[in-house]
Amino acid sequence: MSHQNSSRPADASGTFALGGDLTVNRLGYGAMQLTGPGIWGEPKDRAEAVRVLRRAVELGINFIDTADSYGPFVSEQLIREALHPYADDLLIATKGGLTRPGPNVWRPIGRPEYLRQQAELSLRHLGVERIGLYQLHRIDEEVPLADQLGELVLLQQEGKIHHIGVSEVTVGQLKEARTITEIASVQNLFNLADRSAEDVLEYAERENIAFIPWFPMATGELARSGGPLDAAAKRHGSSPSQLALAWLLHRSPVMLPIPGTSQTAHLEENAEAARITLTDDEFDALAVAV
Ligand SMILES: NC(=O)c1ccc[n+]([C@@H]2O[C@H](COP(=O)([O-])OP(=O)(O)OC[C@H]3O[C@@H](n4cnc5c(N)ncnc54)[C@H](OP(=O)(O)O)[C@@H]3O)[C@@H](O)[C@H]2O)c1
């Protein structure tokens, strides 16, 4: 688009007003890949992790997704190190409710006192007085949803959380959550190769709730050369990751993809997806190609 600044490709992704008042560019960044292997511990190259975060903001990305459990805490601490004091328009969304007994292991705990502790720790690790978007990372089936979200509502009333989101939910759970409090966003697994959350996306679109697809590039499968998008990408003159992300952006105005990467070069490549406009025919062809 002609009005876009060439050094800030993410501006071309269009905006979404999360919760009605936090306006961000739709193409965001997911900060999970910044930690060590198994989303555990320190990154191999800390300086590059800091560079990735600073570059993201330079590229016009103003929506960054993280969680207390990434590291744990490493991702949030890196964000603070790289970007604090934060730009006014930067929305850092974090999450709580998944515990980390070890690398690659994730267990939900939704007891209110635990969620409160984790929100308090996220405030400290991020260095903020209020978290713009706090997402319940997983619903804990052992705890009534009203107690889990109820604690987040208390934190909201105390001014520690601005908006509340949920993650990995069914339409039924999302509707139930909305009887308890206002839900600004839903974050579910969704990409070209796995569209099983289509019903949640359609509901979110109808209700103007942000839909944040995690694993937007099928954790790299859709981004690799030689992968399922390779041929289409060559025809289109883009990279596979760019097509995967452009497809998501085209799919719905409430879609806020958060591609993850630990490398500046990949970040720059992915951000350019915002400038790709697919025709409806191209969009349909990709949907059947994968
Ligand atoms: N709510 C949840 O339960 C949940 C679960 C999982 C993830 N998430 C969120 O979703 C975000 C995205 O998920 P994700 O990062 O796991 O998966 P993803 O965005 O689908 O893919 C990331 C993977 O793709 C690779 N990659 C990225 N750009 C590339 C490129 N241009 N060319 C080749 N390879 C590329 C990355 O490797 P390099 O580092 O080498 O670039 C990384 O291994 C996370 O960061 C996190 O914020 C949420």
The ligand as a Tripos MOL2 file, in Angstrom:
@<TRIPOS>MOLECULE
LIG
   48    52     1     0     0
SMALL
NO_CHARGES

@<TRIPOS>ATOM
      1 N1         -1.3050  -20.3550   23.4930 N.am      1 LIG1
      2 C1         -0.5290  -21.4100   23.3890 C.2       1 LIG1
      3 O1         -0.7950  -22.4390   23.9830 O.2       1 LIG1
      4 C2          0.6890  -21.3370   22.5260 C.ar      1 LIG1
      5 C3          1.3760  -22.5020   22.1660 C.ar      1 LIG1
      6 C4          2.4830  -22.3790   21.3400 C.ar      1 LIG1
      7 C5          2.8970  -21.1240   20.8910 C.ar      1 LIG1
      8 N2          2.2230  -20.0220   21.2770 N.ar      1 LIG1
      9 C6          2.6060  -18.6720   20.8010 C.3       1 LIG1
     10 O2          2.6200  -18.7150   19.4000 O.3       1 LIG1
     11 C7          3.8500  -18.1710   18.9090 C.3       1 LIG1
     12 C8          4.1810  -18.7850   17.5870 C.3       1 LIG1
     13 O3          4.4010  -20.1580   17.7340 O.3       1 LIG1
     14 P1          5.8090  -20.8070   17.4080 P.3       1 LIG1
     15 O4          6.8400  -19.7440   17.4560 O.co2     1 LIG1
     16 O5          6.0180  -21.9600   18.2800 O.co2     1 LIG1
     17 O6          5.5770  -21.4280   15.9560 O.3       1 LIG1
     18 P2          5.5340  -20.7960   14.4880 P.3       1 LIG1
     19 O7          5.4670  -19.3220   14.5740 O.co2     1 LIG1
     20 O8          4.4910  -21.5200   13.7350 O.co2     1 LIG1
     21 O9          6.9470  -21.2590   13.9030 O.3       1 LIG1
     22 C9          8.1560  -20.9380   14.5380 C.3       1 LIG1
     23 C10         9.2210  -21.8200   13.9930 C.3       1 LIG1
     24 O10         9.4220  -21.5280   12.6290 O.3       1 LIG1
     25 C11        10.7830  -21.1900   12.3790 C.3       1 LIG1
     26 N3         10.7620  -20.0420   11.4720 N.ar      1 LIG1
     27 C12        10.2500  -18.8170   11.7150 C.ar      1 LIG1
     28 N4         10.3620  -18.0180   10.6510 N.ar      1 LIG1
     29 C13        10.9840  -18.7410    9.7050 C.ar      1 LIG1
     30 C14        11.3890  -18.4560    8.3820 C.ar      1 LIG1
     31 N5         11.1630  -17.2700    7.8320 N.pl3     1 LIG1
     32 N6         12.0030  -19.4450    7.6780 N.ar      1 LIG1
     33 C15        12.2260  -20.6540    8.2230 C.ar      1 LIG1
     34 N7         11.8560  -20.9900    9.4810 N.ar      1 LIG1
     35 C16        11.2430  -20.0370   10.2170 C.ar      1 LIG1
     36 C17        11.3650  -20.8210   13.7210 C.3       1 LIG1
     37 O11        12.7530  -21.1570   13.7560 O.3       1 LIG1
     38 P3         13.8770  -19.9890   13.9390 P.3       1 LIG1
     39 O12        13.8500  -19.6020   15.3710 O.co2     1 LIG1
     40 O13        15.1050  -20.6830   13.5160 O.co2     1 LIG1
     41 O14        13.4790  -18.8770   13.0090 O.co2     1 LIG1
     42 C18        10.5580  -21.6830   14.6740 C.3       1 LIG1
     43 O15        11.1250  -22.9500   14.8220 O.3       1 LIG1
     44 C19         4.8290  -18.4730   20.0330 C.3       1 LIG1
     45 O16         5.9830  -17.6680   19.9410 O.3       1 LIG1
     46 C20         3.9880  -18.2060   21.2400 C.3       1 LIG1
     47 O17         3.9730  -16.8060   21.5060 O.3       1 LIG1
     48 C21         1.1240  -20.1090   22.0770 C.ar      1 LIG1
@<TRIPOS>BOND
     1     1     2 1
     2     2     3 2
     3     2     4 1
     4     4     5 ar
     5     4    48 ar
     6     5     6 ar
     7     6     7 ar
     8     7     8 ar
     9     8     9 1
    10     8    48 ar
    11     9    10 1
    12     9    46 1
    13    10    11 1
    14    11    12 1
    15    11    44 1
    16    12    13 1
    17    13    14 1
    18    14    15 2
    19    14    16 1
    20    14    17 1
    21    17    18 1
    22    18    19 2
    23    18    20 1
    24    18    21 1
    25    21    22 1
    26    22    23 1
    27    23    24 1
    28    23    42 1
    29    24    25 1
    30    25    26 1
    31    25    36 1
    32    26    27 ar
    33    26    35 ar
    34    27    28 ar
    35    28    29 ar
    36    29    30 ar
    37    29    35 ar
    38    30    31 1
    39    30    32 ar
    40    32    33 ar
    41    33    34 ar
    42    34    35 ar
    43    36    37 1
    44    36    42 1
    45    37    38 1
    46    38    39 2
    47    38    40 1
    48    38    41 1
    49    42    43 1
    50    44    45 1
    51    44    46 1
    52    46    47 1
@<TRIPOS>SUBSTRUCTURE
     1 LIG1         1 GROUP 0 **** ****
